[in-house]
Structures are given as C-alpha cells and as structure tokens.
C-alpha cells in the first residue's frame, strides 16, 4: 500500500485551515470520512481523488504531490517581477556574475560601503 505522509499532512493542513472536520470535508468531497482520514495519515489515493482534493481546496495538484509549497498571494507579484528581471538578463546574455558586478557598481555610485574582500 503506497504511503506519503507529506501529502497527507498537506491535505490535513488545508482542511484545518478551512475549519472543516473530517466528516464535513469527506461529505463535501464525496468521500467517506474514514477514507479521508487514511489519506491524511499517508495512504495515497488514486490521481482522480488527489485531483478532486486539490480542486476542492482550490490548490494546484503539485501542492499536494510535489515538494513545492504554495506561494502566498502577497509574494506572487514580487516573485513575478524578479523572474522577469532574470529572464530579461538571460535574454541579454548576462551571467549571474555580470549582474553581481553591476550591483557592485551601483552600490559604488550610490556611495554604499562595499564589503572588504578580505572579510
């Protein structure tokens, strides 16, 4: 019998965040509450059930089956902005080292104290 305690813990956390009992969540999902309890303890159900649970809690299925964490809504705009900067840098052919040198130059222009290389 497959077992994945991480997925079960994520599902339990989603249920508890919404203030649902096992019975309530099971009823709304169309699952027996004892079966849902087994899933929360680590039993791995079919992909169809996992997708139903993801849809019910309005999360991407990768939140349940992957190691990824759901990104808080407040952070999403910032992450998107930084990813666009990274993408543009790559399109222009800049390396991470180039970007680091550019940042050092900007710090020097702004008069910020640069760390001593010997520190």
URHUKA-V207214 format. One record per helix or strand of 2 or more residues. SS is the DSSP state (hx for helix, st for strand). FROM is the first residue (numbers start at 1). TO is the last residue. Records with the same first field share a line. If there is no record, write none. Layout:
# URHUKA-V207214
SS->FROM-TO  FROM-TO
This chain:
# URHUKA-V207214
hx->5-17  22-29  33-40  47-56  61-65  73-91  96-110
